Amino acid sequence: MTDVFIPWLFVGIPFVGALVCLACWSDPYRVRMVAIICSVINLASIAGVANWLSTSSDGLLPLYLLPLATLVSTLGQPVHENHRPSWIMTLVFLGLGMGTLTAGNPFGLLCLISLMLIIMVLLYRHHTTLWPISWWGIGSFGVGVAGAGLSLAAGPPISAVASLTTYAVLLPLMPFHDGYLTALTRLPGSLPPFIVLLLPVLGLHGLAMAMPMMPNEFVAVIGLLALASSLYGAIKALAQSRVRLLVGYGSISFFSILWWFVAEAHAATPRAVVLAGAVGLATGGLLVAWQVIRTRYGDDVDPQSVSGLAAAMPKYAVLLSLLGLAAMGIPPFGVFAGFMGLLLTTPPSSTIGLFIALTAWLAASWYIMQMVQQLLFGARRPDLRYADLRYPEFTSLVIVVLALLALGLAPTSLFVSGQTSDKAAAMERSLIWNR
């Protein structure tokens, strides 16, 4: 009975919240408050029924991450009537994401297909002269929908191979990364900081179920493609001047490293979820921090024209520095813990592959630190109006930093339910023994 009730509970709370938001549409402050309250209620409901949840090998962490990302992305946006649609769509995406994680097939796959179709419609509608419409991005999600539909209609091993393209769109892997990158740069309001966590978490969840059935030949190709994608993302990030593109390509590089570890292990363990969640949270936090700059100086502000924020905006400077360190993979944050956890539990078979992964990881210390240094230091311009973080912005960034610290310091077993902890531990012991 609980297996039927719990998915409807997790899906129903965000959708009821979206309906309440529509009822109080005329008041933007109430719309945001309803979105915040619904995300908190969803998070509390997960904690309340955690012992009755039956999860896959990726554990409970994805369920906690989605409402947390909803809370962060909603708090990070200023109260304005133009942000009301994005707050409502964030709740809708949260509901579809929770359905994908908990409902199982076929309802879970239908939620995932609906999610990608809605993103395609939003990408078509929300484009500006600064960010023209990207047919490559829409086409990538179209490939993901086709792969999910084929996996729903066909049986194994065809379904596993078909679903692989869908997961390569969600957990971005070259050449299917355009959908993720386009959603990050084109979608309005609170959607990008939420999307950067939602899509990879859903992709890794599906990959955890499909990877054991994947033929060894495909796994070998995935490993090579992942290494190429990690270098591609790092090089593209080094060449970017726009912040959203920089953090987008940087996160693609880290997610590609995750693909390589999963291919090496032929499985996705809870440690892989720690890395995916930490990279998604750090990327979303950087986007929220950049939204602070856009709120102060305009949507099309050139990051090269903003400097000297450290002295005038000390709270912003401290939190942006911590987010930059976390995104670079510096301890004790979650990105470092996830990377080292995978490295120690699934030692790679290829020294060259490890060297490429480490090179892509070290490249992050250059482009992320350069972005942070450009904003915080340098000459203080008299023509800029400096205003430190408002309370909601400060709260949003503090939550991200604390969550990244928790992912880095808490034991992985904390995020695994009692029904899956023994299986996950046995899987990791088996991987170490086989090595």
N, C-alpha and C positions, 0 to 999 in steps of 0.2 A: 504493500500500500504506500509506504514512504517513497519507494522508487518512482511512483507515479505522481505523488503530491509535491515532492520537493522541486522537480523541474518547473512545474507550474507556478510554484511560489516564487522561485527566482526570476522567472520570466514575467510574472504578473506584477510584481512590485514596480519595476521601471515603467511598464506600460500604463499602470494606474497613475503613476506620477506624471507621465506625459499627458494623460487626459486631464489631470488636475491643473497642469501648466496651461493647457488650452483654456480651461475655465477661468483662470485669472490672467489671461493674456494682456489685459490693459495695463497691468502693473509689472514692469520688468523686474523690480526687486523681489516681488512674490514669486515670480517664475523661477528666478535663480534659487531662492530659498527652498522651493519645493524640490528642485533638482538636487540640491545639497542634502535635504532631509531624506529623500528616496535612496540616495547612494549610501547614506549612513545606515538606514534601515536594512538595505540589502546586505551590507557588510555584517551587521549584527545578526541577521538571519542565517548567514553562512556559518558564523561562529556558533550559533545556537544548535544547528542540526549537523555539525561536522562529524559527530560520531556515527551518524546514520547514513552518511554519504558513501556511495560506492563509486570510486574514481579509478581512472586508468593509471598507468605507470608514472604519469607526470604529477600525480598527487593533487593536493588541495590548493597549492599556491596560486594557480591561475584563477580560481574562484575568488580569492581574496584580492588579487591584483586589479580586476576589472572595476569593481565599485570604488576602490581606492583611487584609480586613475580618473574615474568620473568625478569624484570629489575634488581632486587636484585641478583638473582642467576647468571645472565650473567656477571654483573659487578664484582661479587666476585671471578670469575675464572681468573687466569692469561692468558695472550695471549700465546697460544701454538697450534700448528697444531693438536695435539691429542684431543683438546677440540672442534674442529669444528663440528664433528657429534653431540655432545651433545647440542651445541647451536642451530643447525638446528632442532633437535628433540624437544627442548624446545619450539620453535615456532610452530611446528606441534601440540604438546600437547596443547599449548595455543589456537590454532584454534579449535581443537576438544573440548576443555573445554568450549570455548565460544559458540560453537554450541550446546553443551549439555544444557547450561544455558538458551539460548535464542530461540532456534529453535522450541521447543515443539516436541511432538511425531507425526510421528515415526522418523523424522530425528534426533532429539535430542538423542533418545535411540541408533540409529545407530552410531552416533558420540561416544557415551559412550562405545559401544561394540568395535568399532574400536580402541579406546584408550586403553582398557584393552588388546586387542589382540596384539597390538604393544608392550605394556609393557611385555607381556609374551615372545614375540620373543626376546626382548632386554635382559630379564633376562636369557634366554637360551644362548645367545651369550656372554654376559659380565659376566664371572666368572673367578676367579683366584684361585691359591692355598690358598691364604689368605681367600677368600670368595668363597668356592665351590658352585656349582650349587644347588639351593634349589627347589626341586620338590614340597615341601609343598607350597612355595610361588607361583609358577606357577599354582599349583592346585587350590589355593585360587582364583586367578583371573579367572581360568576356571569356578569355581562355580559362580563367579560374572557374567561372560558372559552367562552362562546357565540361571541364574535368570533373567537377562535383556531380553534374548530372549523369555523366557516363559511369562514374563510380557507383552511383545510386542504382543505375539500371543494369549494369553488368556484374558478373561474379569475379572472384579472384582467379588468377592473378591480374586480370585486366583492370579490375576496379582499383587495385593498389597502384598500378602504374599510372592510371588516369588521374587518380587523386593526387599523385605526386606533383602534377602541374599546378593544381589548386594550392597546395601547400607552399610551392615555390613562389606563388604570387603573394600569399599572405605573409609567410616568413621570407622576406625578399631575397631572391637569389637570381643573379644575372643568368639569362636575359629577360627574366620575368619580373624585374624589380620596378618597372616604370609605374605600375599601378600604385604601389606603396609610396613611391616618391611623389607622384602626382597628387595623391590624397593628402600627403603631408604639406604640400605647397599651395594647393588650390582651395581646399576646403576652408570654410570661414569659422571664426569664433573659437569655441572650445573643442571643435572636432579634431584638429591636428594633434594636440597633446594627448588626446584619448586614442586616436587611430594608431599612433606609433606604438602603443602597447597592445591594443586590442587585436590588430591583425597578426603580429608575430605570435602572440600567445595562442590564438586559435590555430595558426599554422602548425605550431609545435605540438599542440594537442592532437591534431590529426596525424601528424608525422609519427607520434608515439604509438599510435594504433596501427599505422600502415607499414612502418619500417620493418618489423619482424617478418612480414610477408613479402618484402621486396626482394627480387632476384639479386644475387650477388653481383651480376654484371652491371645492373643499374646502380647499385650502391657504389661501385668503383668509379663510375662516371660521375656520380654526385660528388664524390670526394674531390676529384680533379676540378670539376666546375666550381666547387666551393672555394678552393684555393685561388682560382683565377678571379672569382667574384670578390674575394677579400682584398686582393691587390687592386682591382679595378675601383672598388669603393674608396680605398685609401687615397689613391692617386687623384680621383675626381674630387675628393674632399679638399685635398691640398690646393686645387686650382680654383676653388669657389670664393666668390666675394660676398654672396648673399648668405645670410646666417642659416636660413631654413634649408637651403641646398647643402650647406656644409654639414650640418648635423644630420641631415637625411642620408647623404652618402657615407658619412662616418658610421652611422648605425647599420647601414647595409654591410659595411666591412665587418663589423662585429657579428652580425647575424650570419654572415657567410662563414666566419670561423666556427660558429655554433653548428652550422650544417656539416662542416668537416668533422667535428667531433662526433656528431650523431652518426655520420657515415662510417667513421672508424669503429665505433662501438656497435653499429647495426641496431641501435636502440636509443630511445630518448628517456633518460632517467630524471628524477626530480632536480638533480644538479644542473641539468640542461635548462630546466625551467627557471632556476635561480639566475642563470646568465641571461636568458631571454627577458625575464622580468626586470632585471637590473638595467640592462641596456635600454629597454623601452621606457622605464621610469626616468632614467637619466636624460634620455632624449626628450621626453615630454617635459621634464623640468627645465631644460635649456630653452625649449619653445615657450614655456610660460615666462621665463626670465626675459626672453626676447620680446614677448608681448608687452612687458612693462615698458620697454623702450619704444615700441610702436605706439602704445597709448600716449606716451609723453610727446613724441616727435613726429607721428604720422606713420601710416602703413608702408609707405615707400621710402622710408628713411634709409640713407646710405650708412652702413655700419662704420665706414671710414670717417664719417663726419662727426661721430660721437666718441668722445674721449674724456678722461679726467673724472670718471664717476666715483672713484674710490674715496676721495676726500669729501665729496658733496653728498654721496648716497652710501653711507657706511654699511647699513643693513643689507642693501642690495649687493654691495661688493663682497661681503663675507659669504652670503648664500650662493652667489654666482661662482665664487672661487671654489666652494665646496662641491657644487654641481660639476664644475669643470674637472676637478680631481677625480670625482666619481666616474664621470664619463670617460676619462683617460684610462681607467682601470687601476687606480692607485688604492692600496689598502688603507683603511679596513672596509671599504665599500663593497657593494654586491657584485659589481662587474669583476673585480679582482677575485673575490671568493668563488664566483661561478667559473671563471676561467681556470683557476688553479684547482678547483674541485674536479673539473672534467679532466684536466691534465694528469692529476694524480690517480684518478680512478680508472681512466681509460688511456693508458700511455700510448701515444701514436706509434704506428709501425713505420712511418716515413720520417727520416730526419729532415729531408728537404721540405716536406709539408709543414713540419713544426717550425722550421726557419721562416717559411713564408707567413705562417700565422703570427709568429712573433714580430715579424717586420711590419705587418699590417697593424698589429696592436701598438707597436712603438710609434708608428706614424701618427696615431691619435694624439700623442703627447705634443706633437708639433702644431697641428692645425687647430686643436681645441684650445691649447694654451695661447696661441697667437690671437684667437678670437677674444678670449677673456682679457688678455693683456691690452688689446686695442681698445676695449670698452672701458676698462677700469683705470688705466694709466694714461700717460701722455698729458698734453697741455689742456688745462681747463678753459673751455671756450666761454667768453662773456655773453655770447648771443644765445646760449642754451639755457633753458629753464630747468634747474635741477630740483627734483622732488623725490624724496626717498619712498620706500615701499609703503603703500597703504596696508591696513590691517588684513584684508582678505588676501592680497598678493603675498604678504609676509607669511601668513598661515599656510597658503598653498605651497610655497617653496620650502618651508620648514617641514611639512609633511613629507615631501619628496626626499629631503635629506635624511630624515629619520627612517623612512622606509628603506632607503639604500643602505643605511647603517645596519638596520635589522637584517636585511638580506645578507650582509657581509659577516655579521657576528653570530646570528642565530644558527643552531644546528639544522641541517637539512631535514632531519627526521621530524622536526616540528611542523613541517608543511605537508606531511604524509599522513593520511588517515590510517586508522588501525587495520583496515581491510587491505591496505596496499603496502604498508611499511615493510612487512616481512618479505614480500615479493620484490620490492625495490632493492632492499638490502641484499637479498640473494642474487639479484641480477648484477649488482655492482661487484659482489665477491666473485661471481663467475667470470666477469669481464677481466678482473685483475688476475685470477687464476689462469685463464686462457692465455693472457699475455705472457 
